[in-house]
């Protein structure tokens, strides 16, 4: 009889341990299932570095024939030195179209031409960018290109990264353009 009472105690102790282990396991799984989502900046950082590098660091001679819009620009007698980057080329185009010293640039007849050429060149240079990322490119406060993100709008995005460059042109000894800020903004 004494042996049966101890046997019941062992069963109750074993059942208590199993119930405690089950409660512990369910608690741990529940806590780990409620982790909050924080967007990673790693992809956005790599994207802005790549877009910035394509537009502000890569010389036209390194692009080769990969950008048909640059070829079209040359066919229209608006050539850029091969040592220029795309942002420098677009700023030189601004001067070649006589948009400098204009008070209201958006009403100038060559302004749409500058925007169209710029948009085509930028679009071709950044066509590899995932649709999950949106970006804008502006020079001297003029928005030249806007690519929307498929996930969110610019206004609703919680991760926006920006990189700027001071663009200075000296295509020849007799002409130096005023320096401007070229800006790339990427969001996801």
C-alpha positions in Angstrom: 0.0 0.0 0.0 2.8 2.4 0.8 4.3 1.6 -2.6 1.1 2.6 -4.4 0.9 6.0 -2.7 4.5 6.9 -3.8 3.7 5.7 -7.3 0.7 8.2 -7.4 3.0 11.0 -6.2 5.5 10.3 -8.9 2.7 10.4 -11.5 1.4 13.7 -10.2 5.0 15.1 -10.2 5.6 13.9 -13.7 2.3 15.4 -14.9 3.2 18.7 -13.2 6.6 18.8 -14.9 5.0 18.1 -18.3 2.4 20.8 -17.8 5.0 23.3 -16.7 7.2 22.5 -19.8 4.2 22.9 -22.1 3.4 26.3 -20.6 7.0 27.4 -20.9 7.2 26.3 -24.5 3.9 28.0 -25.4 5.0 31.2 -23.7 8.4 31.3 -25.5 6.8 30.6 -28.9 4.1 33.3 -28.3 6.8 35.9 -27.3 8.8 35.2 -30.4 5.8 35.3 -32.7 5.0 38.9 -31.6 8.3 40.5 -32.8 7.7 43.8 -34.5 8.8 44.5 -38.1 11.4 47.1 -38.5 12.4 47.9 -42.1 16.0 47.1 -42.9 18.1 50.0 -44.3 20.6 47.6 -45.9 18.7 47.3 -49.2 18.0 51.0 -49.3 21.6 51.9 -48.5 22.9 49.6 -51.3 20.3 51.0 -53.7 21.1 54.6 -53.1 24.8 53.9 -53.4 24.2 52.1 -56.7 21.9 54.8 -58.1 24.3 57.6 -56.9 27.2 55.8 -58.4 25.4 55.4 -61.8 24.4 59.0 -62.0 27.1 61.0 -60.2 30.3 58.8 -60.3 30.3 56.8 -63.6 31.9 58.6 -66.5 30.2 58.5 -69.9 33.1 56.7 -71.5 32.5 53.8 -69.1 28.9 53.5 -70.0 29.6 52.9 -73.7 26.7 52.2 -75.9 24.5 51.0 -73.0 22.5 54.2 -72.8 20.8 54.9 -76.2 19.5 58.3 -74.9 23.1 59.5 -74.6 23.6 58.5 -78.2 20.4 60.4 -79.2 21.7 63.4 -77.3 24.8 63.4 -79.4 22.8 63.0 -82.6 21.0 66.2 -81.6 24.3 68.1 -81.5 24.3 68.2 -77.7 27.4 66.3 -76.9 29.1 65.9 -73.6 32.8 65.3 -73.0 33.4 61.6 -72.4 35.0 62.3 -69.0 31.8 63.8 -67.7 29.4 62.0 -65.4 25.7 61.9 -66.2 24.8 64.7 -63.7 27.5 66.8 -65.3 26.2 66.0 -68.7 22.7 67.0 -67.8 23.9 70.3 -66.2 25.9 71.1 -69.4 22.8 70.4 -71.4 21.0 72.9 -69.2 23.6 75.5 -70.4 23.5 74.4 -74.0 19.8 74.9 -74.1 20.3 78.5 -72.8 18.2 77.8 -69.6 20.7 79.7 -67.4 19.8 83.3 -66.3 16.1 82.6 -66.9 13.8 83.9 -64.2 11.0 81.5 -64.8 12.6 78.3 -66.1 9.5 76.3 -66.4 8.0 78.7 -69.0 11.2 78.6 -71.2 10.6 76.8 -74.5 13.6 74.6 -74.1 12.7 73.5 -70.5 10.5 70.5 -71.7 13.4 69.4 -74.0 15.8 69.4 -71.0 13.4 67.4 -68.8 12.7 64.9 -71.6 16.3 64.3 -72.4 17.2 64.1 -68.7 14.4 61.7 -67.9 15.3 59.4 -70.7 19.0 59.3 -69.8 18.3 58.8 -66.1 15.7 56.1 -66.8 18.1 54.1 -69.1 20.9 54.5 -66.5 18.8 53.2 -63.6 16.6 50.6 -65.4 18.1 47.8 -63.2 16.6 49.3 -60.0 14.0 47.1 -58.4 10.4 48.3 -58.6 10.3 48.0 -54.8 12.4 51.2 -54.6 11.4 54.6 -55.8 13.8 57.5 -56.4 14.0 61.1 -57.5 16.9 62.9 -59.1 17.2 66.7 -59.1 19.7 69.2 -60.1 19.7 72.7 -58.6 16.2 72.0 -57.1 14.8 71.0 -60.5 13.2 67.6 -60.4 14.5 65.8 -63.5 13.2 62.3 -62.8 10.7 60.6 -60.5 10.4 56.8 -60.3 7.6 55.6 -58.0 8.0 52.6 -55.7 5.6 49.7 -56.1 5.3 49.3 -52.3 4.7 52.8 -51.0 4.6 56.4 -52.0 7.3 58.9 -51.2 5.1 60.7 -48.7 4.1 57.4 -46.8 7.6 55.9 -46.8 9.4 55.5 -43.5 12.8 54.9 -45.1 14.1 57.7 -47.2 17.8 58.1 -48.0 19.4 61.1 -49.8 22.8 61.7 -51.2 24.0 65.0 -52.7 26.9 66.1 -54.8 28.2 69.5 -55.7 28.3 69.5 -59.5 30.9 71.8 -61.0 31.5 72.1 -64.8 34.6 73.2 -66.6 34.2 71.7 -70.1 36.8 74.1 -71.6 39.1 76.9 -70.5 36.7 79.7 -71.5 33.6 78.5 -69.8 32.9 77.5 -66.2 29.3 76.9 -65.0 28.1 77.8 -61.6 28.2 74.9 -59.1 24.9 73.3 -58.2 23.7 70.5 -55.9 22.7 67.2 -57.6 20.5 65.1 -55.3 19.4 61.5 -55.3 16.6 60.3 -53.0 15.7 56.6 -52.6 12.8 55.2 -50.7 11.1 51.9 -50.1 
